[in-house]
Amino acid sequence: MNISQPYGHTFITLLFALLAGVAVALVVWLFSRALATVPSDDRRYKDPPPLGFRLAWWPITWVGHFILSRVSAARLSSLQLKLRQAGLEYRISPVQFLASRLVAGLAMALIATWIVGSMGSRPGLDVYLEAALVALLLGWMYPLLWLNDRLKARKKEMLRSLPFFLDIITLCVEAGLNMQGAINQAVLKGPKGGMRDEFQRVLRDIRAGKGRAASLRDMAERLLEPSVTNFVTAVIQAEQMGMNLGPVLRAQADQRRIERFHRAEKLAMQAPVKMLMPLILFIFPCTFIVLFFPIVMKFMHSGI
């Protein structure tokens, strides 16, 4: 009986376990060394990121650091413009937004793979790959769709609340306050939203030492809205020409309110056209089924 054979198998098993442990420890050490090179994000002068970004902030920060050198300046500039229009300029950076798309795609791919694997049947490798690719694409696209929806909602909310803010500024200027004091009162009394945040940023820039005209121009450049641009241009021209701001602001408020009414009328006129397709696809077939079903059943029972 050969006694040394079991000991040989045990030695080989221990050797493989030792090598696997060393390999895992080496991978962990290299991973920790790479993460140690990621600088800490100083957010003392920034607003908190959105909830979805806060839940995965560490992976987003790490991925953003490593992909920074591989993203073109033109793409970063276009993303910075979108984030500025969405009110996220001081919440997340363009690189962090791109990193969130990668993290979301990988997370969705892992979740899809786990769901496929947890099914009763044993799918093949092609099923895993298809599910992972579809989930990766959905996760990659979701942050961009979220940003576009936020842009549209913020634009709609700002255009709706702009006449109210202009009314408050007009009343305060006609009551004797200067432009900065009127904007301050509009921020204190106005409803929460994007327009209030933008006026609050104008006040913050003025208190930091920037001129009032330059602060208003920066707001117009951030928003790129014709209504806001017209308001800023009218105020700056009135101040440069020494005109009374009261009538100018009153005319701007009336014009913005008229534009809001026109947008509402346009949406009301578009509603019947938008309802035509659901009517044809869903409501009309159900109506015809309800009307003709008794007739068809009567003919069938009568033997015709």
KAWO-V677386 format. One record per residue. N is the residue number from 1. PSI is psi in degrees with one decimal (none if undefined). Layout:
n=N psi=PSI
n=N psi=PSI
This chain:
n=1 psi=127.2
n=2 psi=108.8
n=3 psi=-25.0
n=4 psi=-16.1
n=5 psi=-45.6
n=6 psi=-37.4
n=7 psi=-33.0
n=8 psi=-42.6
n=9 psi=-39.3
n=10 psi=-39.9
n=11 psi=-42.4
n=12 psi=-40.7
n=13 psi=-44.9
n=14 psi=-36.8
n=15 psi=-44.0
n=16 psi=-39.8
n=17 psi=-40.0
n=18 psi=-43.5
n=19 psi=-39.6
n=20 psi=-41.6
n=21 psi=-40.4
n=22 psi=-39.9
n=23 psi=-43.1
n=24 psi=-43.1
n=25 psi=-37.9
n=26 psi=-42.1
n=27 psi=-43.7
n=28 psi=-39.5
n=29 psi=-44.1
n=30 psi=-39.6
n=31 psi=-42.3
n=32 psi=-36.1
n=33 psi=-39.9
n=34 psi=-39.8
n=35 psi=-26.7
n=36 psi=-22.3
n=37 psi=-11.1
n=38 psi=120.0
n=39 psi=151.7
n=40 psi=145.0
n=41 psi=112.6
n=42 psi=108.2
n=43 psi=26.1
n=44 psi=-31.2
n=45 psi=22.7
n=46 psi=158.2
n=47 psi=156.1
n=48 psi=143.0
n=49 psi=165.1
n=50 psi=164.4
n=51 psi=-45.4
n=52 psi=-34.1
n=53 psi=-35.0
n=54 psi=-32.4
n=55 psi=-28.0
n=56 psi=41.9
n=57 psi=-42.5
n=58 psi=-49.8
n=59 psi=-36.8
n=60 psi=-42.8
n=61 psi=-43.4
n=62 psi=-48.2
n=63 psi=-40.2
n=64 psi=-35.8
n=65 psi=-39.2
n=66 psi=-20.6
n=67 psi=-0.1
n=68 psi=-43.0
n=69 psi=-11.1
n=70 psi=2.7
n=71 psi=134.3
n=72 psi=155.1
n=73 psi=-33.5
n=74 psi=-40.7
n=75 psi=-39.7
n=76 psi=-38.0
n=77 psi=-42.3
n=78 psi=-38.1
n=79 psi=-36.8
n=80 psi=-37.8
n=81 psi=-42.6
n=82 psi=-43.8
n=83 psi=-35.2
n=84 psi=-42.3
n=85 psi=-28.6
n=86 psi=-0.9
n=87 psi=22.6
n=88 psi=16.4
n=89 psi=-39.0
n=90 psi=15.7
n=91 psi=-48.9
n=92 psi=157.0
n=93 psi=163.7
n=94 psi=-38.1
n=95 psi=-39.5
n=96 psi=-33.8
n=97 psi=-43.4
n=98 psi=-39.8
n=99 psi=-35.4
n=100 psi=-34.2
n=101 psi=-41.3
n=102 psi=-44.7
n=103 psi=-42.6
n=104 psi=-40.5
n=105 psi=-44.9
n=106 psi=-40.0
n=107 psi=-42.9
n=108 psi=-37.4
n=109 psi=-42.5
n=110 psi=-41.4
n=111 psi=-42.4
n=112 psi=-39.9
n=113 psi=-40.1
n=114 psi=-40.0
n=115 psi=-43.1
n=116 psi=-40.2
n=117 psi=-25.2
n=118 psi=-2.2
n=119 psi=160.9
n=120 psi=-45.5
n=121 psi=162.8
n=122 psi=98.4
n=123 psi=162.6
n=124 psi=178.8
n=125 psi=-33.3
n=126 psi=-33.1
n=127 psi=-42.3
n=128 psi=-44.6
n=129 psi=-42.4
n=130 psi=-44.9
n=131 psi=-41.2
n=132 psi=-40.4
n=133 psi=-42.6
n=134 psi=-44.8
n=135 psi=-37.0
n=136 psi=-42.5
n=137 psi=-42.5
n=138 psi=-43.7
n=139 psi=-33.6
n=140 psi=-35.6
n=141 psi=-24.4
n=142 psi=-46.9
n=143 psi=-35.0
n=144 psi=-41.8
n=145 psi=-39.2
n=146 psi=-41.6
n=147 psi=-41.7
n=148 psi=-40.7
n=149 psi=-38.4
n=150 psi=-38.7
n=151 psi=-46.6
n=152 psi=-43.3
n=153 psi=-39.4
n=154 psi=-39.8
n=155 psi=-43.6
n=156 psi=-42.2
n=157 psi=-38.3
n=158 psi=-42.1
n=159 psi=-30.8
n=160 psi=-36.5
n=161 psi=-11.6
n=162 psi=-44.9
n=163 psi=-35.0
n=164 psi=-43.7
n=165 psi=-39.9
n=166 psi=-33.7
n=167 psi=-43.2
n=168 psi=-43.9
n=169 psi=-40.3
n=170 psi=-45.5
n=171 psi=-41.1
n=172 psi=-40.0
n=173 psi=-41.4
n=174 psi=-23.8
n=175 psi=-7.9
n=176 psi=-4.7
n=177 psi=154.7
n=178 psi=177.6
n=179 psi=-40.8
n=180 psi=-43.3
n=181 psi=-36.2
n=182 psi=-41.9
n=183 psi=-37.4
n=184 psi=-42.4
n=185 psi=-36.3
n=186 psi=-37.3
n=187 psi=-38.3
n=188 psi=-37.1
n=189 psi=-17.9
n=190 psi=163.6
n=191 psi=154.5
n=192 psi=146.4
n=193 psi=-170.8
n=194 psi=-38.1
n=195 psi=-39.8
n=196 psi=-40.7
n=197 psi=-38.5
n=198 psi=-43.4
n=199 psi=-34.9
n=200 psi=-35.9
n=201 psi=-35.0
n=202 psi=-45.1
n=203 psi=-39.4
n=204 psi=-39.5
n=205 psi=-38.3
n=206 psi=-42.7
n=207 psi=-25.8
n=208 psi=-5.8
n=209 psi=-3.4
n=210 psi=146.7
n=211 psi=155.6
n=212 psi=-41.9
n=213 psi=-41.4
n=214 psi=-37.9
n=215 psi=-41.4
n=216 psi=-39.2
n=217 psi=-40.2
n=218 psi=-38.3
n=219 psi=-42.6
n=220 psi=-38.4
n=221 psi=-32.3
n=222 psi=-42.1
n=223 psi=-35.8
n=224 psi=42.3
n=225 psi=129.9
n=226 psi=-36.5
n=227 psi=-46.1
n=228 psi=-39.1
n=229 psi=-41.9
n=230 psi=-41.1
n=231 psi=-47.2
n=232 psi=-43.3
n=233 psi=-42.3
n=234 psi=-41.4
n=235 psi=-44.2
n=236 psi=-42.5
n=237 psi=-38.9
n=238 psi=-40.1
n=239 psi=-39.6
n=240 psi=-32.7
n=241 psi=-2.4
n=242 psi=24.3
n=243 psi=164.1
n=244 psi=127.2
n=245 psi=-23.0
n=246 psi=-57.2
n=247 psi=-34.9
n=248 psi=-45.6
n=249 psi=-37.2
n=250 psi=-42.4
n=251 psi=-38.3
n=252 psi=-41.4
n=253 psi=-43.6
n=254 psi=-40.6
n=255 psi=-40.6
n=256 psi=-35.2
n=257 psi=-39.6
n=258 psi=-41.5
n=259 psi=-36.9
n=260 psi=-40.7
n=261 psi=-40.1
n=262 psi=-39.0
n=263 psi=-39.3
n=264 psi=-41.0
n=265 psi=-38.0
n=266 psi=-43.1
n=267 psi=-36.9
n=268 psi=-35.9
n=269 psi=-27.6
n=270 psi=-18.2
n=271 psi=-46.3
n=272 psi=-37.0
n=273 psi=-40.5
n=274 psi=-27.1
n=275 psi=-11.1
n=276 psi=-45.1
n=277 psi=-46.6
n=278 psi=-34.3
n=279 psi=-44.7
n=280 psi=-39.9
n=281 psi=-32.8
n=282 psi=-47.2
n=283 psi=-46.5
n=284 psi=-45.7
n=285 psi=-41.1
n=286 psi=-39.4
n=287 psi=-43.5
n=288 psi=-37.1
n=289 psi=-43.6
n=290 psi=-38.0
n=291 psi=-42.8
n=292 psi=-14.3
n=293 psi=-47.1
n=294 psi=-36.2
n=295 psi=-44.0
n=296 psi=-43.2
n=297 psi=-36.1
n=298 psi=-41.7
n=299 psi=-37.2
n=300 psi=-40.3
n=301 psi=-24.7
n=302 psi=-7.8
n=303 psi=13.1
n=304 psi=none
